[in-house]
């Protein structure tokens, strides 16, 4: 997998840093992700997966945010 092809945030392995490139959602969902700090150029680090696997905790801009896999799939990142 090339580092120059954006991948969904949900596919970024735990402990690997990614750089936000694109948010593929619209309306309130997009606004919520932007408000949480998922803006182009921000670095994000998946730090922990929930026991059932649907929620993942991400560290972004000094804050830890939990996203469902569906939400994380809408965010495309470059691996750094």
PDB file with SEQRES, HELIX, SHEET and CRYST1 records, atoms N, CA, C and O in Angstrom:
SEQRES   1 A   80  UNK UNK UNK UNK UNK UNK UNK UNK UNK UNK UNK UNK UNK          
SEQRES   2 A   80  UNK UNK UNK UNK UNK UNK UNK UNK UNK UNK UNK UNK UNK          
SEQRES   3 A   80  UNK UNK UNK UNK UNK UNK UNK UNK UNK UNK UNK UNK UNK          
SEQRES   4 A   80  UNK UNK UNK UNK UNK UNK UNK UNK UNK UNK UNK UNK UNK          
SEQRES   5 A   80  UNK UNK UNK UNK UNK UNK UNK UNK UNK UNK UNK UNK UNK          
SEQRES   6 A   80  UNK UNK UNK UNK UNK UNK UNK UNK UNK UNK UNK UNK UNK          
SEQRES   7 A   80  UNK UNK                                                      
HELIX    1 AA1 UNK A    9  UNK A   11  5                                   3    
HELIX    2 AA2 UNK A   27  UNK A   35  1                                   9    
HELIX    3 AA3 UNK A   69  UNK A   72  1                                   4    
SHEET    1 AA1 5 UNK A  63  UNK A  68  0                                        
SHEET    2 AA1 5 UNK A  55  UNK A  60 -1                                        
SHEET    3 AA1 5 UNK A  43  UNK A  49 -1                                        
SHEET    4 AA1 5 UNK A  17  UNK A  23 -1                                        
SHEET    5 AA1 5 UNK A  75  UNK A  79 -1                                        
CRYST1    1.000    1.000    1.000  90.00  90.00  90.00 P 1           1          
ATOM      1  N   UNK A   1       0.848  -1.170   0.000  1.00  0.00           N  
ATOM      2  CA  UNK A   1       0.000   0.000   0.000  1.00  0.00           C  
ATOM      3  C   UNK A   1       0.895   1.236   0.000  1.00  0.00           C  
ATOM      4  O   UNK A   1       1.804   1.348   0.823  1.00  0.00           O  
ATOM      5  N   UNK A   2       0.642   2.151  -0.912  1.00  0.00           N  
ATOM      6  CA  UNK A   2       1.437   3.365  -1.016  1.00  0.00           C  
ATOM      7  C   UNK A   2       0.987   4.385   0.020  1.00  0.00           C  
ATOM      8  O   UNK A   2      -0.198   4.485   0.340  1.00  0.00           O  
ATOM      9  N   UNK A   3       1.946   5.137   0.535  1.00  0.00           N  
ATOM     10  CA  UNK A   3       1.632   6.189   1.496  1.00  0.00           C  
ATOM     11  C   UNK A   3       0.971   7.386   0.822  1.00  0.00           C  
ATOM     12  O   UNK A   3       0.456   8.270   1.507  1.00  0.00           O  
ATOM     13  N   UNK A   4       0.976   7.428  -0.522  1.00  0.00           N  
ATOM     14  CA  UNK A   4       0.436   8.565  -1.244  1.00  0.00           C  
ATOM     15  C   UNK A   4      -0.998   8.361  -1.686  1.00  0.00           C  
ATOM     16  O   UNK A   4      -1.565   9.221  -2.360  1.00  0.00           O  
ATOM     17  N   UNK A   5      -1.586   7.254  -1.323  1.00  0.00           N  
ATOM     18  CA  UNK A   5      -2.993   6.993  -1.628  1.00  0.00           C  
ATOM     19  C   UNK A   5      -3.761   7.091  -0.314  1.00  0.00           C  
ATOM     20  O   UNK A   5      -3.475   6.353   0.628  1.00  0.00           O  
ATOM     21  N   UNK A   6      -4.743   8.006  -0.245  1.00  0.00           N  
ATOM     22  CA  UNK A   6      -5.488   8.118   1.013  1.00  0.00           C  
ATOM     23  C   UNK A   6      -6.306   6.858   1.286  1.00  0.00           C  
ATOM     24  O   UNK A   6      -6.863   6.248   0.373  1.00  0.00           O  
ATOM     25  N   UNK A   7      -6.363   6.488   2.556  1.00  0.00           N  
ATOM     26  CA  UNK A   7      -7.141   5.328   2.987  1.00  0.00           C  
ATOM     27  C   UNK A   7      -8.179   5.793   3.998  1.00  0.00           C  
ATOM     28  O   UNK A   7      -7.997   6.840   4.620  1.00  0.00           O  
ATOM     29  N   UNK A   8      -9.262   5.045   4.177  1.00  0.00           N  
ATOM     30  CA  UNK A   8     -10.234   5.409   5.206  1.00  0.00           C  
ATOM     31  C   UNK A   8      -9.589   5.341   6.595  1.00  0.00           C  
ATOM     32  O   UNK A   8      -8.781   4.454   6.873  1.00  0.00           O  
ATOM     33  N   UNK A   9      -9.950   6.268   7.439  1.00  0.00           N  
ATOM     34  CA  UNK A   9      -9.419   6.294   8.801  1.00  0.00           C  
ATOM     35  C   UNK A   9      -9.704   4.979   9.517  1.00  0.00           C  
ATOM     36  O   UNK A   9      -8.912   4.554  10.358  1.00  0.00           O  
ATOM     37  N   UNK A  10     -10.804   4.339   9.203  1.00  0.00           N  
ATOM     38  CA  UNK A  10     -11.157   3.070   9.844  1.00  0.00           C  
ATOM     39  C   UNK A  10     -10.159   1.957   9.516  1.00  0.00           C  
ATOM     40  O   UNK A  10     -10.097   0.959  10.235  1.00  0.00           O  
ATOM     41  N   UNK A  11      -9.376   2.112   8.440  1.00  0.00           N  
ATOM     42  CA  UNK A  11      -8.372   1.114   8.048  1.00  0.00           C  
ATOM     43  C   UNK A  11      -6.983   1.417   8.604  1.00  0.00           C  
ATOM     44  O   UNK A  11      -6.073   0.600   8.457  1.00  0.00           O  
ATOM     45  N   UNK A  12      -6.803   2.569   9.236  1.00  0.00           N  
ATOM     46  CA  UNK A  12      -5.510   2.936   9.806  1.00  0.00           C  
ATOM     47  C   UNK A  12      -5.253   2.098  11.050  1.00  0.00           C  
ATOM     48  O   UNK A  12      -6.064   2.110  11.976  1.00  0.00           O  
ATOM     49  N   UNK A  13      -4.131   1.367  11.090  1.00  0.00           N  
ATOM     50  CA  UNK A  13      -3.859   0.497  12.245  1.00  0.00           C  
ATOM     51  C   UNK A  13      -3.647   1.289  13.543  1.00  0.00           C  
ATOM     52  O   UNK A  13      -3.207   2.439  13.525  1.00  0.00           O  
ATOM     53  N   UNK A  14      -3.968   0.652  14.645  1.00  0.00           N  
ATOM     54  CA  UNK A  14      -3.735   1.247  15.961  1.00  0.00           C  
ATOM     55  C   UNK A  14      -2.247   1.582  16.086  1.00  0.00           C  
ATOM     56  O   UNK A  14      -1.386   0.763  15.766  1.00  0.00           O  
ATOM     57  N   UNK A  15      -1.960   2.796  16.555  1.00  0.00           N  
ATOM     58  CA  UNK A  15      -0.581   3.214  16.768  1.00  0.00           C  
ATOM     59  C   UNK A  15       0.102   3.837  15.565  1.00  0.00           C  
ATOM     60  O   UNK A  15       1.247   4.276  15.675  1.00  0.00           O  
ATOM     61  N   UNK A  16      -0.571   3.891  14.410  1.00  0.00           N  
ATOM     62  CA  UNK A  16       0.007   4.493  13.207  1.00  0.00           C  
ATOM     63  C   UNK A  16      -0.631   5.866  12.978  1.00  0.00           C  
ATOM     64  O   UNK A  16      -1.852   6.007  13.055  1.00  0.00           O  
ATOM     65  N   UNK A  17       0.183   6.857  12.703  1.00  0.00           N  
ATOM     66  CA  UNK A  17      -0.305   8.222  12.521  1.00  0.00           C  
ATOM     67  C   UNK A  17      -0.768   8.440  11.091  1.00  0.00           C  
ATOM     68  O   UNK A  17      -0.147   7.959  10.143  1.00  0.00           O  
ATOM     69  N   UNK A  18      -1.867   9.169  10.946  1.00  0.00           N  
ATOM     70  CA  UNK A  18      -2.373   9.536   9.642  1.00  0.00           C  
ATOM     71  C   UNK A  18      -2.608  11.040   9.580  1.00  0.00           C  
ATOM     72  O   UNK A  18      -2.784  11.694  10.608  1.00  0.00           O  
ATOM     73  N   UNK A  19      -2.610  11.572   8.381  1.00  0.00           N  
ATOM     74  CA  UNK A  19      -2.867  12.998   8.159  1.00  0.00           C  
ATOM     75  C   UNK A  19      -4.178  13.123   7.399  1.00  0.00           C  
ATOM     76  O   UNK A  19      -4.329  12.559   6.315  1.00  0.00           O  
ATOM     77  N   UNK A  20      -5.127  13.862   7.968  1.00  0.00           N  
ATOM     78  CA  UNK A  20      -6.457  13.998   7.363  1.00  0.00           C  
ATOM     79  C   UNK A  20      -6.343  14.707   6.017  1.00  0.00           C  
ATOM     80  O   UNK A  20      -5.704  15.752   5.901  1.00  0.00           O  
ATOM     81  N   UNK A  21      -6.976  14.116   5.005  1.00  0.00           N  
ATOM     82  CA  UNK A  21      -6.963  14.697   3.669  1.00  0.00           C  
ATOM     83  C   UNK A  21      -8.361  15.118   3.216  1.00  0.00           C  
ATOM     84  O   UNK A  21      -8.555  16.254   2.783  1.00  0.00           O  
ATOM     85  N   UNK A  22      -9.337  14.208   3.312  1.00  0.00           N  
ATOM     86  CA  UNK A  22     -10.681  14.458   2.773  1.00  0.00           C  
ATOM     87  C   UNK A  22     -11.732  13.940   3.750  1.00  0.00           C  
ATOM     88  O   UNK A  22     -11.540  12.908   4.392  1.00  0.00           O  
ATOM     89  N   UNK A  23     -12.848  14.668   3.856  1.00  0.00           N  
ATOM     90  CA  UNK A  23     -14.012  14.172   4.594  1.00  0.00           C  
ATOM     91  C   UNK A  23     -15.124  13.968   3.574  1.00  0.00           C  
ATOM     92  O   UNK A  23     -15.598  14.918   2.952  1.00  0.00           O  
ATOM     93  N   UNK A  24     -15.535  12.710   3.413  1.00  0.00           N  
ATOM     94  CA  UNK A  24     -16.539  12.335   2.417  1.00  0.00           C  
ATOM     95  C   UNK A  24     -17.939  12.262   3.011  1.00  0.00           C  
ATOM     96  O   UNK A  24     -18.633  11.259   2.842  1.00  0.00           O  
ATOM     97  N   UNK A  25     -18.352  13.291   3.691  1.00  0.00           N  
ATOM     98  CA  UNK A  25     -19.723  13.334   4.186  1.00  0.00           C  
ATOM     99  C   UNK A  25     -20.237  14.750   4.003  1.00  0.00           C  
ATOM    100  O   UNK A  25     -19.472  15.673   3.726  1.00  0.00           O  
ATOM    101  N   UNK A  26     -21.530  14.908   4.161  1.00  0.00           N  
ATOM    102  CA  UNK A  26     -22.158  16.206   3.915  1.00  0.00           C  
ATOM    103  C   UNK A  26     -23.046  16.604   5.089  1.00  0.00           C  
ATOM    104  O   UNK A  26     -23.355  15.792   5.960  1.00  0.00           O  
ATOM    105  N   UNK A  27     -23.442  17.855   5.092  1.00  0.00           N  
ATOM    106  CA  UNK A  27     -24.408  18.345   6.063  1.00  0.00           C  
ATOM    107  C   UNK A  27     -23.915  18.315   7.495  1.00  0.00           C  
ATOM    108  O   UNK A  27     -22.753  18.604   7.781  1.00  0.00           O  
ATOM    109  N   UNK A  28     -24.834  17.956   8.397  1.00  0.00           N  
ATOM    110  CA  UNK A  28     -24.535  17.961   9.830  1.00  0.00           C  
ATOM    111  C   UNK A  28     -23.436  16.981  10.205  1.00  0.00           C  
ATOM    112  O   UNK A  28     -22.652  17.241  11.118  1.00  0.00           O  
ATOM    113  N   UNK A  29     -23.378  15.864   9.510  1.00  0.00           N  
ATOM    114  CA  UNK A  29     -22.340  14.864   9.792  1.00  0.00           C  
ATOM    115  C   UNK A  29     -20.953  15.442   9.508  1.00  0.00           C  
ATOM    116  O   UNK A  29     -20.022  15.266  10.294  1.00  0.00           O  
ATOM    117  N   UNK A  30     -20.831  16.130   8.379  1.00  0.00           N  
ATOM    118  CA  UNK A  30     -19.564  16.767   8.022  1.00  0.00           C  
ATOM    119  C   UNK A  30     -19.209  17.859   9.029  1.00  0.00           C  
ATOM    120  O   UNK A  30     -18.065  17.946   9.476  1.00  0.00           O  
ATOM    121  N   UNK A  31     -20.188  18.691   9.387  1.00  0.00           N  
ATOM    122  CA  UNK A  31     -19.966  19.784  10.339  1.00  0.00           C  
ATOM    123  C   UNK A  31     -19.490  19.233  11.682  1.00  0.00           C  
ATOM    124  O   UNK A  31     -18.592  19.802  12.303  1.00  0.00           O  
ATOM    125  N   UNK A  32     -20.086  18.130  12.131  1.00  0.00           N  
ATOM    126  CA  UNK A  32     -19.701  17.528  13.403  1.00  0.00           C  
ATOM    127  C   UNK A  32     -18.245  17.066  13.376  1.00  0.00           C  
ATOM    128  O   UNK A  32     -17.494  17.308  14.321  1.00  0.00           O  
ATOM    129  N   UNK A  33     -17.850  16.400  12.291  1.00  0.00           N  
ATOM    130  CA  UNK A  33     -16.466  15.934  12.171  1.00  0.00           C  
ATOM    131  C   UNK A  33     -15.487  17.103  12.135  1.00  0.00           C  
ATOM    132  O   UNK A  33     -14.423  17.040  12.751  1.00  0.00           O  
ATOM    133  N   UNK A  34     -15.839  18.161  11.423  1.00  0.00           N  
ATOM    134  CA  UNK A  34     -14.992  19.345  11.388  1.00  0.00           C  
ATOM    135  C   UNK A  34     -14.886  19.986  12.773  1.00  0.00           C  
ATOM    136  O   UNK A  34     -13.803  20.396  13.190  1.00  0.00           O  
ATOM    137  N   UNK A  35     -16.008  20.071  13.481  1.00  0.00           N  
ATOM    138  CA  UNK A  35     -16.013  20.641  14.836  1.00  0.00           C  
ATOM    139  C   UNK A  35     -15.167  19.827  15.806  1.00  0.00           C  
ATOM    140  O   UNK A  35     -14.598  20.375  16.750  1.00  0.00           O  
ATOM    141  N   UNK A  36     -15.084  18.516  15.574  1.00  0.00           N  
ATOM    142  CA  UNK A  36     -14.272  17.650  16.441  1.00  0.00           C  
ATOM    143  C   UNK A  36     -12.778  17.755  16.131  1.00  0.00           C  
ATOM    144  O   UNK A  36     -11.954  17.205  16.862  1.00  0.00           O  
ATOM    145  N   UNK A  37     -12.426  18.457  15.053  1.00  0.00           N  
ATOM    146  CA  UNK A  37     -11.019  18.654  14.723  1.00  0.00           C  
ATOM    147  C   UNK A  37     -10.516  17.882  13.527  1.00  0.00           C  
ATOM    148  O   UNK A  37      -9.327  17.943  13.212  1.00  0.00           O  
ATOM    149  N   UNK A  38     -11.383  17.161  12.858  1.00  0.00           N  
ATOM    150  CA  UNK A  38     -10.978  16.386  11.679  1.00  0.00           C  
ATOM    151  C   UNK A  38     -10.971  17.300  10.461  1.00  0.00           C  
ATOM    152  O   UNK A  38     -11.831  17.209   9.586  1.00  0.00           O  
ATOM    153  N   UNK A  39      -9.971  18.189  10.429  1.00  0.00           N  
ATOM    154  CA  UNK A  39      -9.836  19.118   9.320  1.00  0.00           C  
ATOM    155  C   UNK A  39      -8.594  18.745   8.517  1.00  0.00           C  
ATOM    156  O   UNK A  39      -7.665  18.128   9.040  1.00  0.00           O  
ATOM    157  N   UNK A  40      -8.589  19.125   7.248  1.00  0.00           N  
ATOM    158  CA  UNK A  40      -7.479  18.767   6.373  1.00  0.00           C  
ATOM    159  C   UNK A  40      -6.156  19.233   6.977  1.00  0.00           C  
ATOM    160  O   UNK A  40      -6.013  20.378   7.404  1.00  0.00           O  
ATOM    161  N   UNK A  41      -5.195  18.308   6.998  1.00  0.00           N  
ATOM    162  CA  UNK A  41      -3.867  18.603   7.513  1.00  0.00           C  
ATOM    163  C   UNK A  41      -3.655  18.220   8.964  1.00  0.00           C  
ATOM    164  O   UNK A  41      -2.518  18.223   9.435  1.00  0.00           O  
ATOM    165  N   UNK A  42      -4.720  17.889   9.693  1.00  0.00           N  
ATOM    166  CA  UNK A  42      -4.584  17.473  11.093  1.00  0.00           C  
ATOM    167  C   UNK A  42      -4.044  16.051  11.172  1.00  0.00           C  
ATOM    168  O   UNK A  42      -4.372  15.205  10.341  1.00  0.00           O  
ATOM    169  N   UNK A  43      -3.222  15.798  12.170  1.00  0.00           N  
ATOM    170  CA  UNK A  43      -2.688  14.457  12.389  1.00  0.00           C  
ATOM    171  C   UNK A  43      -3.584  13.723  13.369  1.00  0.00           C  
ATOM    172  O   UNK A  43      -4.047  14.296  14.355  1.00  0.00           O  
ATOM    173  N   UNK A  44      -3.822  12.451  13.090  1.00  0.00           N  
ATOM    174  CA  UNK A  44      -4.715  11.637  13.906  1.00  0.00           C  
ATOM    175  C   UNK A  44      -4.030  10.305  14.215  1.00  0.00           C  
ATOM    176  O   UNK A  44      -3.352   9.723  13.369  1.00  0.00           O  
ATOM    177  N   UNK A  45      -4.224   9.842  15.444  1.00  0.00           N  
ATOM    178  CA  UNK A  45      -3.600   8.599  15.907  1.00  0.00           C  
ATOM    179  C   UNK A  45      -4.657   7.694  16.523  1.00  0.00           C  
ATOM    180  O   UNK A  45      -5.224   8.037  17.561  1.00  0.00           O  
ATOM    181  N   UNK A  46      -4.938   6.541  15.906  1.00  0.00           N  
ATOM    182  CA  UNK A  46      -5.839   5.577  16.542  1.00  0.00           C  
ATOM    183  C   UNK A  46      -5.120   4.977  17.760  1.00  0.00           C  
ATOM    184  O   UNK A  46      -4.018   4.444  17.630  1.00  0.00           O  
ATOM    185  N   UNK A  47      -5.747   5.065  18.940  1.00  0.00           N  
ATOM    186  CA  UNK A  47      -5.047   4.593  20.133  1.00  0.00           C  
ATOM    187  C   UNK A  47      -5.666   3.364  20.782  1.00  0.00           C  
ATOM    188  O   UNK A  47      -4.974   2.620  21.476  1.00  0.00           O  
ATOM    189  N   UNK A  48      -6.948   3.143  20.569  1.00  0.00           N  
ATOM    190  CA  UNK A  48      -7.565   1.985  21.222  1.00  0.00           C  
ATOM    191  C   UNK A  48      -8.877   1.615  20.547  1.00  0.00           C  
ATOM    192  O   UNK A  48      -9.645   2.478  20.120  1.00  0.00           O  
ATOM    193  N   UNK A  49      -9.111   0.323  20.462  1.00  0.00           N  
ATOM    194  CA  UNK A  49     -10.349  -0.208  19.885  1.00  0.00           C  
ATOM    195  C   UNK A  49     -11.223  -0.732  21.014  1.00  0.00           C  
ATOM    196  O   UNK A  49     -10.712  -1.320  21.968  1.00  0.00           O  
ATOM    197  N   UNK A  50     -12.528  -0.528  20.920  1.00  0.00           N  
ATOM    198  CA  UNK A  50     -13.438  -1.031  21.942  1.00  0.00           C  
ATOM    199  C   UNK A  50     -13.485  -2.563  21.878  1.00  0.00           C  
ATOM    200  O   UNK A  50     -13.152  -3.148  20.848  1.00  0.00           O  
ATOM    201  N   UNK A  51     -13.895  -3.210  22.968  1.00  0.00           N  
ATOM    202  CA  UNK A  51     -13.941  -4.680  22.980  1.00  0.00           C  
ATOM    203  C   UNK A  51     -14.786  -5.277  21.859  1.00  0.00           C  
ATOM    204  O   UNK A  51     -14.449  -6.341  21.338  1.00  0.00           O  
ATOM    205  N   UNK A  52     -15.869  -4.617  21.481  1.00  0.00           N  
ATOM    206  CA  UNK A  52     -16.707  -5.136  20.402  1.00  0.00           C  
ATOM    207  C   UNK A  52     -16.220  -4.672  19.037  1.00  0.00           C  
ATOM    208  O   UNK A  52     -16.691  -5.170  18.015  1.00  0.00           O  
ATOM    209  N   UNK A  53     -15.285  -3.728  19.003  1.00  0.00           N  
ATOM    210  CA  UNK A  53     -14.638  -3.342  17.759  1.00  0.00           C  
ATOM    211  C   UNK A  53     -15.282  -2.235  16.958  1.00  0.00           C  
ATOM    212  O   UNK A  53     -14.677  -1.760  15.997  1.00  0.00           O  
ATOM    213  N   UNK A  54     -16.498  -1.794  17.312  1.00  0.00           N  
ATOM    214  CA  UNK A  54     -17.145  -0.770  16.502  1.00  0.00           C  
ATOM    215  C   UNK A  54     -16.585   0.623  16.790  1.00  0.00           C  
ATOM    216  O   UNK A  54     -16.417   1.420  15.867  1.00  0.00           O  
ATOM    217  N   UNK A  55     -16.300   0.924  18.041  1.00  0.00           N  
ATOM    218  CA  UNK A  55     -15.753   2.228  18.403  1.00  0.00           C  
ATOM    219  C   UNK A  55     -14.230   2.171  18.469  1.00  0.00           C  
ATOM    220  O   UNK A  55     -13.648   1.198  18.948  1.00  0.00           O  
ATOM    221  N   UNK A  56     -13.601   3.233  17.976  1.00  0.00           N  
ATOM    222  CA  UNK A  56     -12.150   3.374  18.087  1.00  0.00           C  
ATOM    223  C   UNK A  56     -11.873   4.757  18.648  1.00  0.00           C  
ATOM    224  O   UNK A  56     -12.480   5.743  18.228  1.00  0.00           O  
ATOM    225  N   UNK A  57     -10.947   4.823  19.606  1.00  0.00           N  
ATOM    226  CA  UNK A  57     -10.534   6.107  20.181  1.00  0.00           C  
ATOM    227  C   UNK A  57      -9.385   6.658  19.353  1.00  0.00           C  
ATOM    228  O   UNK A  57      -8.401   5.966  19.092  1.00  0.00           O  
ATOM    229  N   UNK A  58      -9.526   7.918  18.943  1.00  0.00           N  
ATOM    230  CA  UNK A  58      -8.511   8.596  18.135  1.00  0.00           C  
ATOM    231  C   UNK A  58      -8.014   9.819  18.886  1.00  0.00           C  
ATOM    232  O   UNK A  58      -8.798  10.548  19.492  1.00  0.00           O  
ATOM    233  N   UNK A  59      -6.705  10.038  18.842  1.00  0.00           N  
ATOM    234  CA  UNK A  59      -6.145  11.258  19.406  1.00  0.00           C  
ATOM    235  C   UNK A  59      -5.940  12.231  18.262  1.00  0.00           C  
ATOM    236  O   UNK A  59      -5.232  11.933  17.300  1.00  0.00           O  
ATOM    237  N   UNK A  60      -6.563  13.396  18.371  1.00  0.00           N  
ATOM    238  CA  UNK A  60      -6.457  14.417  17.341  1.00  0.00           C  
ATOM    239  C   UNK A  60      -6.466  15.779  18.004  1.00  0.00           C  
ATOM    240  O   UNK A  60      -7.342  16.085  18.813  1.00  0.00           O  
ATOM    241  N   UNK A  61      -5.487  16.591  17.656  1.00  0.00           N  
ATOM    242  CA  UNK A  61      -5.373  17.960  18.156  1.00  0.00           C  
ATOM    243  C   UNK A  61      -5.445  18.021  19.681  1.00  0.00           C  
ATOM    244  O   UNK A  61      -6.091  18.911  20.236  1.00  0.00           O  
ATOM    245  N   UNK A  62      -4.786  17.080  20.360  1.00  0.00           N  
ATOM    246  CA  UNK A  62      -4.707  17.077  21.819  1.00  0.00           C  
ATOM    247  C   UNK A  62      -5.928  16.535  22.535  1.00  0.00           C  
ATOM    248  O   UNK A  62      -6.011  16.624  23.760  1.00  0.00           O  
ATOM    249  N   UNK A  63      -6.870  15.981  21.806  1.00  0.00           N  
ATOM    250  CA  UNK A  63      -8.107  15.457  22.389  1.00  0.00           C  
ATOM    251  C   UNK A  63      -8.309  14.021  21.940  1.00  0.00           C  
ATOM    252  O   UNK A  63      -7.868  13.634  20.857  1.00  0.00           O  
ATOM    253  N   UNK A  64      -8.973  13.235  22.766  1.00  0.00           N  
ATOM    254  CA  UNK A  64      -9.308  11.861  22.387  1.00  0.00           C  
ATOM    255  C   UNK A  64     -10.790  11.810  22.043  1.00  0.00           C  
ATOM    256  O   UNK A  64     -11.648  12.191  22.840  1.00  0.00           O  
ATOM    257  N   UNK A  65     -11.068  11.330  20.838  1.00  0.00           N  
ATOM    258  CA  UNK A  65     -12.427  11.265  20.292  1.00  0.00           C  
ATOM    259  C   UNK A  65     -12.720   9.819  19.907  1.00  0.00           C  
ATOM    260  O   UNK A  65     -11.876   9.152  19.308  1.00  0.00           O  
ATOM    261  N   UNK A  66     -13.910   9.333  20.248  1.00  0.00           N  
ATOM    262  CA  UNK A  66     -14.318   7.986  19.826  1.00  0.00           C  
ATOM    263  C   UNK A  66     -15.258   8.104  18.635  1.00  0.00           C  
ATOM    264  O   UNK A  66     -16.227   8.863  18.663  1.00  0.00           O  
ATOM    265  N   UNK A  67     -14.956   7.341  17.591  1.00  0.00           N  
ATOM    266  CA  UNK A  67     -15.799   7.321  16.398  1.00  0.00           C  
ATOM    267  C   UNK A  67     -16.216   5.893  16.078  1.00  0.00           C  
ATOM    268  O   UNK A  67     -15.473   4.942  16.321  1.00  0.00           O  
ATOM    269  N   UNK A  68     -17.399   5.764  15.536  1.00  0.00           N  
ATOM    270  CA  UNK A  68     -17.848   4.475  15.026  1.00  0.00           C  
ATOM    271  C   UNK A  68     -17.147   4.226  13.694  1.00  0.00           C  
ATOM    272  O   UNK A  68     -16.687   5.159  13.036  1.00  0.00           O  
ATOM    273  N   UNK A  69     -17.074   2.970  13.314  1.00  0.00           N  
ATOM    274  CA  UNK A  69     -16.409   2.597  12.067  1.00  0.00           C  
ATOM    275  C   UNK A  69     -17.045   3.311  10.872  1.00  0.00           C  
ATOM    276  O   UNK A  69     -16.336   3.742   9.962  1.00  0.00           O  
ATOM    277  N   UNK A  70     -18.363   3.439  10.867  1.00  0.00           N  
ATOM    278  CA  UNK A  70     -19.073   4.111   9.774  1.00  0.00           C  
ATOM    279  C   UNK A  70     -18.615   5.564   9.623  1.00  0.00           C  
ATOM    280  O   UNK A  70     -18.408   6.041   8.507  1.00  0.00           O  
ATOM    281  N   UNK A  71     -18.458   6.266  10.751  1.00  0.00           N  
ATOM    282  CA  UNK A  71     -18.006   7.659  10.707  1.00  0.00           C  
ATOM    283  C   UNK A  71     -16.549   7.750  10.260  1.00  0.00           C  
ATOM    284  O   UNK A  71     -16.192   8.612   9.457  1.00  0.00           O  
ATOM    285  N   UNK A  72     -15.716   6.862  10.783  1.00  0.00           N  
ATOM    286  CA  UNK A  72     -14.295   6.883  10.449  1.00  0.00           C  
ATOM    287  C   UNK A  72     -14.052   6.532   8.980  1.00  0.00           C  
ATOM    288  O   UNK A  72     -13.049   6.949   8.401  1.00  0.00           O  
ATOM    289  N   UNK A  73     -14.952   5.778   8.386  1.00  0.00           N  
ATOM    290  CA  UNK A  73     -14.808   5.415   6.970  1.00  0.00           C  
ATOM    291  C   UNK A  73     -14.981   6.614   6.046  1.00  0.00           C  
ATOM    292  O   UNK A  73     -14.518   6.595   4.906  1.00  0.00           O  
ATOM    293  N   UNK A  74     -15.651   7.663   6.539  1.00  0.00           N  
ATOM    294  CA  UNK A  74     -15.868   8.870   5.737  1.00  0.00           C  
ATOM    295  C   UNK A  74     -14.662   9.807   5.733  1.00  0.00           C  
ATOM    296  O   UNK A  74     -14.646  10.787   4.988  1.00  0.00           O  
ATOM    297  N   UNK A  75     -13.665   9.521   6.547  1.00  0.00           N  
ATOM    298  CA  UNK A  75     -12.475  10.370   6.648  1.00  0.00           C  
ATOM    299  C   UNK A  75     -11.324   9.662   5.963  1.00  0.00           C  
ATOM    300  O   UNK A  75     -10.952   8.556   6.353  1.00  0.00           O  
ATOM    301  N   UNK A  76     -10.761  10.290   4.949  1.00  0.00           N  
ATOM    302  CA  UNK A  76      -9.620   9.719   4.236  1.00  0.00           C  
ATOM    303  C   UNK A  76      -8.338  10.347   4.751  1.00  0.00           C  
ATOM    304  O   UNK A  76      -8.251  11.566   4.902  1.00  0.00           O  
ATOM    305  N   UNK A  77      -7.339   9.509   5.021  1.00  0.00           N  
ATOM    306  CA  UNK A  77      -6.064   9.973   5.577  1.00  0.00           C  
ATOM    307  C   UNK A  77      -4.892   9.400   4.786  1.00  0.00           C  
ATOM    308  O   UNK A  77      -5.010   8.373   4.119  1.00  0.00           O  
ATOM    309  N   UNK A  78      -3.765  10.090   4.880  1.00  0.00           N  
ATOM    310  CA  UNK A  78      -2.499   9.570   4.385  1.00  0.00           C  
ATOM    311  C   UNK A  78      -1.745   9.009   5.578  1.00  0.00           C  
ATOM    312  O   UNK A  78      -1.710   9.640   6.634  1.00  0.00           O  
ATOM    313  N   UNK A  79      -1.140   7.835   5.432  1.00  0.00           N  
ATOM    314  CA  UNK A  79      -0.281   7.309   6.497  1.00  0.00           C  
ATOM    315  C   UNK A  79       1.009   8.115   6.513  1.00  0.00           C  
ATOM    316  O   UNK A  79       1.571   8.433   5.466  1.00  0.00           O  
ATOM    317  N   UNK A  80       1.465   8.436   7.706  1.00  0.00           N  
ATOM    318  CA  UNK A  80       2.729   9.188   7.816  1.00  0.00           C  
ATOM    319  C   UNK A  80       3.788   8.347   8.483  1.00  0.00           C  
ATOM    320  O   UNK A  80       4.917   8.805   8.665  1.00  0.00           O  
TER     321      UNK A  80                                                      
END                                                                             
